[in-house]
Amino acid sequence: MADKACTNCRKIVEKGNTCPICKSNELTTSWKGMIIIYDSENSKLAKEIEIGSPGKYAIRVKG
């Protein structure tokens, strides 16, 4: 089964049909690229792309 990405916050969801970050059920399998954030508080990249919690995120999401 392909991982899905949330169309709102770009979080990659491996199980289920609800995003654990924004609680949206608007998920898509049409995404490209992945970024993994380990420490969102000290990451300049996470702040620049407005990611507030650690995890896997899609770089580009179509939905």
Secondary structure, DSSP 4 states (H G I P E B T S, - for coil): ---EEETTT-BEESSSSS-TTT----EES-EEEEEEES-TTT-HHHHHTT--S-EEEEEEE--
